[in-house]
Amino acid sequence: VTGIPSIIIGATIVSVATTLPELFVSTVASNEGYLDMAMGNAIGSVICNIAFVIGLSACIRPIKIDKKFFSIKGFMMITYLLIFYYIASDGIVTFIEGIILLFLFILYIFINVIESKSQSENIHEYGNIKYTGKDFILNMIKFTVGALLIVIGAHIMVDSGVKIAQILKIPQQVVSLTLLAIGTSLPELVTSL
């Protein structure tokens, strides 16, 4: 509908939307003082997305890799990982370092937009689809309800994760690296499948 190649939609809009559970769970955990859970969820989700989501998707149907697309995104992923490793090596991520990471995210989105414009030969025409004000309102309601449910789910996941860690007498970070990471990776799994 937008004329943007589906791979760019996946790398920007879909990836941001499916990352909202990680964002909200880590934000809620951080806000409630469970810093190990916030960090563990973020790191565990990346591992789940690469190993579990891609692995399971490839078992269902082999995934064809566009070398140009993968080279750019793979290079960015490794570079961002090294930058994060350097930032976190002192045991704390400061406000300024958080701003740097947010800038890297904006750079990622910007590169995807530039890349989509350079791939004009892959743009598909879908015809003239007209949207009414009613369609806009309906989609805004769906978006708002979905966002509220994600926020409520984030609070439930953090609270449950803390209780599970206490019941099993294991560190909260273990729960966040495993159970919370898998739980917040479900949108990526469903989208990929």
Disulfide bonds with the S-S distance in Angstrom:
none
